[in-house]
Structures are given as C-alpha cells and as structure tokens.
C-alpha cells in the first residue's frame, strides 16, 4: 500500500472539514439561517418603493419627527425607514399582499409578544363544545325517561350538547324500532331547547342521536326570568 498517498488523502479530508467548520458550512449553516429568519419582513428586508403606514402610535411618532402622520397614508419606503432609525423602531410588514404593503413602525420584539398574547387570549376565549351523554335501554320506563329528560333540559340550558343513545344488549338488538321511537320521543320533549343534528342512527349496538342547544334557549329563559321579576 502507498502510505504517502493515504497520508495526503487523509490530510486533504481533515483540511476540508476544518474549512467547512470555519465557514459554518454544511447543514448546520442553513439551519441557523432558518432559525434567525424573522416571521415578518422587517427594515431592510422590505424593498418595495412605497408602503402604507398604519398603527395606533402614529400620533406619538408625529410629535417626535415633527410631521403629522395619518394611519393608512402611503409613504416612500426609504423615508419611513429613516423615521424608524431615528426613533429606534423597526419597520414591520404586516400585510405583504396589499398594494402597497401595509407596515407599522414598532419595536419588533414587542410586536411579536403582543401578537402571541392576543392569539393566546383568542384560544382561551374559544368556546369548547361540551357533550353530555344520556343512556337508555330499549325497555326504559316512563319514570326513568322523564328523569333523564329533566337532566337533558338542564344540559341544553347550560349550552352543552346532549348525546342520547339506546344500548342494545344481547337479543334486545331485535327491538331497534322500540329504541328509535324512544329517541324520537326524547327529541320531541326537548324541541323547545334543542334540535337534533340528524335522525337517530345505529352505530354498533347503539342507536344514537345528538341534540344541539338552540341559541335562543338561554335568552328565552333570561327573558322569562326578567318578566317574572317585573311581575313581582
């Protein structure tokens, strides 16, 4: 084996590896670029000739630069960048597809913080669908039926959906018609507070129906309460 060739080849590989590390090369270099890429175009990344400036801080900025700014006015991009540099603010593109793009003069880190905070508030305020289950057997008697209807009415008044089902055990599966009639009666008892999303249907050994609360349910209740209070 020619050891001189092997040493030369090994030295070449080591040299290339060190050069690549010095340049920050390879896959890690591109990963770092992606991590530092802003979520929005800011400052010198905005290269269009004109922008539409908006924001709730324009009155304050106007006092600082001595020029009255009105939200929605189109300006030369270089001029707005200059204002940003003078005030230590970032030019942030918030609507890139508009013509011209819509921008704000703000602190970019504060802008991202406020955006995340508002998104979190929206998620927290989102109404979560609650589904309450009511179970019947094909031979449910009238007393048990009325008891479960009262519970279902309370669920609907609280804004929850009600999933009622008849569970068929063993040979009771032959009484599908009886189960369907029971659920139809259940729907009828609740029609003032809720509406069925679909007719009862079989899923395995269960016949199900889902009843959604009517939006007017709570309003009608509160109205009746206020009427009774006024009568008192």
N, C-alpha and C positions, 0 to 999 in steps of 0.2 A: 504494500500500500504506500502511496506517495504522501508522507506526513506533511510535507511542505504545502501541498495543495489543500489538505484538510485544515491546516492552521490558517491559511489565507481565507478559506471559505468561512471558518468559524469567526475570525476577526471581522470579516465583512458583515456577517449577520449581527454580531454584537454592536458594531458601529451603527448599522441601520436602526436597530432597536433603540439605541440611546438618542439618535437624532429624532426619531418619532416621538419619544417621550418628551424631549425638549420642546418640540413643536406642539405638544399636547395633542398628538395625532391620533389617528385611528378612531375607533367607535366612541371612546370617551369624549373626544373633542366635540363631536356632533351632539352627544348627549348633553354636554354642558351648554351648548348654544341653545338647544331646545328649552332647557330649564330656565334660562335667563331671558328668553323671548317674552316681551310683555304681552299681556292678554289683549290690550288695546294698542293701537298705534299712537305713539306719543312723540312730541317735539320734532326732531329731525327726521323721524320715520314718516312724518306727514309731508308729502312732496307735491300736493296739488297747489295750483296757483291761488285759489280762493277757498275760504271756509266760512261757514255760518256759525257765528258765535252765540252761545246761549249760556244761561246759568243764573242762579239766584244771588251770586256775589258780584254782579256787574256794577251795581251802584257803588260798592266799596272800591272796586278796581277803577271806576271812573274818577273817584276822588284822588286816587293815588297817581294816575297818569295825567290827570287834567283834561281828559277828553270824555264827553258823555257817551256812554255805550248803551245801546238798547238791545235786549235779547232778540235774536233772530236776524240781526243785521249781518250782511256779507262784508267781509274784510279781506284785504290782501294777507295771505298766509304769513309772509315774512314779517309784516307789521305786528300781527298777533303774537308770533314767536318772540319778537323783540319785547313786547309788553311782559310776556311770561318771564323772560330772562331778567328784566329789570325788577320784577316783583318776587322772583324766586318761585314761580309757579310753573307747572307743566301744562303744555297744550295737549289735551286728551281728545282723541277722535271717538265720539260716542255713537255716531251713526254714519258709517263709511259708505253706505249705498245711496245716501241722499245726494242731491245735486244742488249746490256743492255740499261736501261732507259737513256734518254738524260736529262742533267741537266745544270744549269747555276749558277755561283756564282754572286749574285747581292743583292741589297737592295730590300727586298720583297715588301715593300710598294711602292717604286719607280717603281718596275716591274709591279705591278698592275695598277698604274697610267698610265704608258706608254701604257699598253695593252688597257685600256679603251679609251685613247686618239686616238690610231690608229683605234680602232673599230668605234669611232665617225667620224673620217675622212673618213673611207670607206663608212659609211652610208651617209655622206654629199655628197660624190662624186658619189654615185649611181645615175644612170640616171632614172629620173622619167618619166613614159610614159604619154605623153600629147595627148589627143584625142579631135579633133575639129569636131564639127558637121556641116553638110551641109544638109539643108532640101529642099525637092522638093515636089511639088504636082503632081498628075498624068497628069495635063494639063499644066505643065511648058513650057513656050515658049522658042524659041531659044536664044533670048537676055538674059533672066534670066539664062538660062542654061550656056551660055558662061561666064557670070559674076561669077557664082558660081564655074565654072571650074578654073577660074583665081585665085580665093581665095584659092581653094583646092591645087593648084600647089604651092602657097606660103606656105601653111601649111606643105606640104610634104618636101619642100626645107629646112624648119626650123627644120625638124626632127620629126614633130608631125604626129600621125595617123589621118586619116580622116574617120569619120563615116557618110556616106551618107544614107539618108532614104527618102522614099516616104510615105507621110502620106495620108491615105485614109479616107475621111470624108463621113459619111452618105452612100448614094448609090454609091459613087465613088469606093467603095470596089470591084465593078464588073470589074474595069479596072486594075486588077492585072497585066495582060500581058503588058499593057502600062507602068506600073511602072517598071516592070522587064527590059523592053527594054531600058528605060531611064537610069537605073543604069548600064546596060551593056555598053551603050554608054559612060557614065561617066567614067567607068573603062578603056575603050579604050582610052579616051582622056588623061588619067593620067598614062598610062602604062610605059612611059619612066622614071617616077619618083617614082612610087609605084606599089605594087602588092596587089591584093585582098586576104585576108586571107581565104575567102570562097565565094562561089557564093551567090548572093542575096537570102535572105530568109524572110519569113513572121514572125513577132512577134506581135501578136495582130492585130492592124490596121496599122501597119507599115511594110514596106519591107526595110530591112537593108543590107548594105554591109560595111565592114571595110577594108580600104586600108592602108597598112603599107609602110612607106618610104623605098626605096631601099638604101642600104648603100653607093652605088656609086653615089647617087644623088648629094651630096654636092661636092664630089671630081670632078665629071664631070663638075659641074658648075665652081668651082675654076680653073679648068684646062682651060676651055674656056675663063675665065676672063684673065688668065695669057697669053693665046695665043693672045687675042685681045690687051693686053698691049704691048706685044713684037712687034706686027704689027704696033702699033703706034710709 
